[in-house]
Amino acid sequence: MRTYHCFWLLFWAGQPHQSFLTPLSKRTSGFPEKEKVLVLSGNSRRDLHRSKRSWMWNQFFLLEEYTGTDYQYVGKLHSDQDKGDGSLKYILSGDGAGDLFIINENTGDIQATKRLDREEKPVYILRAQAINRRTGRPVEPESEFIIKIHDINDNEPMFTKDVYNASIPEMSDVGTFVVQVTATDADDPTYGNSAKVVYSILQGQPYFSVESETGIIKTALLNMDRENREQYQVVIQAKDMGGQMGGLSGTTTVNITLTDVNDNPPRFPQSTYQFRAPESTPPDSPVGRIKANDADVDENAEIEYSITEGDGYGMFGITTDKDTQEGIITVKKALDFENKNLYILKVEATNTHVDPRFLYLGPFKDSATVRIQVEDVDEPPVFSRPAYIMEVKEDVPINSVIGTVTAQDPDAAKNPVKYSVDRHTDMDRVFNINSGNGSIFTSKPLDRETLLWHNITVIAAEINNPKQSSRVPVFIKVLDVNDNAPEFAMFYETFVCENAKAEQLIQTLSAVDKDDSYSGHQFSFSLAPEAASSSNFTLQDNRDNTAGIFTRKTRYNRHEMSTYFLPVVISDNDYPIQSSTETVTIRVCACDHRGKMLSCSAEALVHPTGLSTGALIAILLCIIILLVTVVLFAALRRQRKKEPLIISKEDIRDNIVSYNDEGGGEEDTQAFDIGTLRNPEAIDDNKLRRDIVPETLFMPRRTATARDNTDVRDFINQRLKENDTDPTAPPYDSLATYAYEGNGSVAESLSSLESVTTDGDQDYDYLSDWGPRFKKLADMYGAMDSDKDS
């Protein structure tokens, strides 16, 4: 009889709430045919064959969140090879083996050592095996089984957001979608109702509702008005177990804002507005502001103002201030209190963005009445014209009236006005004005040829209040009269050949006239009476404002008469007739047979000194060369190279300068007079400082005369202190006194003034200790000591 080695899974019926095992139908041959069973023979690996398993694992069910004090029992593992003598050992491996799950080696009992959480790990896969305790060899193949954690309702629903924010337009219909909230439950949705969530509203009725299964929030009240209430806070609850008693729940907050729609028309807070405007208010200036209130916000509250009717429709305008939504009333035309002092306007305010859905609420506009009172102000005089143009003939006598300007006070008082000429526009005082009646008259002669237009400004000011004044330009045109005689267009100087023939044209004349002629100038030419009969030339008037000079005889001799002066009379045809006598200069010249001039007697007049142009140029060049030579000589003298101070190239002294011209020493009394220093009164009193420009002339201070036996050091210090504090002391730029040496030098004083010994007593060996700069001196004076010793 063949024996099948297999494990038995024992399920303890006395513990149904701790673990569950799917029942086995039969131990040996009652397993489903579809399971694949691998059986190893007891003796050889080569005797492998397929056969039905004598036992089969199934899955365990273990409750989560066990709260007992003992280990939680899972199940029992048993093999039919177990004789109960302790020869077999049960081994458990896989997920949590040895930690979460332990097995009794002898009995095969499996227990859970810790409380398990399905949400952390819902399934554990383990492997079981029975081995011979003595040999360590398995008596059964290793088999795998599953422990599935059975869920309990230990997790409440959690919303995806702690706070939801949503908005909807005001006046929305009932059932309008607002927002959808979502909650999740970590429990097992496939087992029971632990993860079945139901939504409900805890706060927010009767304005909003929520669908229990989807979490969609909708409006529940009709015509919710933002102007009454803008913010709503709704609390939504999510409960598991299908909302039944004992289920766990979670809540979230939904902040709902009503957005604005244009459901409110603009309204003026008052029906009538009063404003005052001085009549001097310039155009485009504001008079006042009005505002219609609109309960809406943003673009729904934008208002457009307009003037619909009234007697001031063309006098005033209104614009909208986009920032404050106010209507600004402005002046469009100049106001005149005397003409009209009260204006009544009708102003309308209209929404610019109208929502057609709410037109049933009424027209989205409102109107108000605006009364504007014009105030009287003291205005300056007003001229009858904006500008005056006058004409005057240039030959009018002085004090002749040329025109009148008129200005009146526009105020009701009609204050008298006085007139004056702005002298900045009439610097020469050519015109004057009667201060009482505004008549303008001349004060100096006029000349059209000098100045055609005079542009002056007349000032009109109130007598009682001269500050109230106005100005008007007056343009005065000077009309021409025939007061200028015609004259030659140019200076005429011509020549006639000695061999000229009679009736030969030698020059054509033309004339000009400074005066204007409305019909055109017409000049006439003739010889002066004194030259008409005795002249060697004749004049022919061409009747086209030109004339020709012709020869009267055949030959001319320049030695007899070299120059002829021909007087010509020129007359115009205006009234009064003006004429002038002009002279034509005619020279007699030698000409060739073709009439080309060769020489004239004018040569002597051109060069009376006999010097030619070339000679003058040569003299000028000589003078320029001489000046350049002098300048170069002076520049070379300034750039002459100075003789070097150190002549010898072997001289290595750095700070010793050689002077060829030595002073006389202490015995030289001609260098300067020490008495001048000791007697300040000998200083020139009028001597000023040369280095700065004196700002104020001070009288020089007198100092006391020093005693003859005063020490030079004390004397110099005293004078130095006095001059440092005296602002009037002149600088003695070239005066240098070396009577006292300073104490800062390492070598101390080199002056012989403080020497009390002779040269023979001096020891110059210390010069060798001063460094290479004094080596030369040490060698020189050291050699001198050696000579003396020898």
Secondary structure by P-SEA (a helix, b strand, c coil): cbbbbbbbbcccccccccccccccccccccccccbbbbbbcccccccbbbbbbcbbbbbbbbbcccccccccccbbbbbccccccccbbbbbbccccccccccccccbbbbbcbbbbcccccbbbbbbbccccccccccccbbbbbbbbbbcccccccccccccccccccccccccccbbbbbbbccccccccccbbbbbbccccccccccccccbbbbcccccccccccbbbbbbbbbcccccccccccbbbbbbbbbbcccccccccccbbbbbbccccccccccbbbbbbbcccccccbbbbbbccccccccbbbbbcccccbbbbbbccccccccccbbbbbbbbbbcccccccccccccbbbbbbbbbbbbccccccccccbbbbbbbcccccccccbbbbbbcccccccbbbbbcccccccccccccccccbbbbbcbbbbcccccbbbbbbbbbbccccccbbbbbbbbbbbbcccccccccccccbbbbcccccccccccccccccccccccbbbbbbccccccccccbbbbbccccbbbbbbcccccccccccbbbbbbbbbbccccbbbbbbbbbbbbbbbcccccccccccccccccccccaaaaaaaaaaaaaaaaaaaaaaaaaaaccccccccccccccccbbbbccccccccccccccccccccccccccccccccccccccccbbbbccccccccaaaaaaaaaaaaaaccccccccccccccccccccccccccccccccccccccccccccccccaaaaaaaaaaaaaaaac
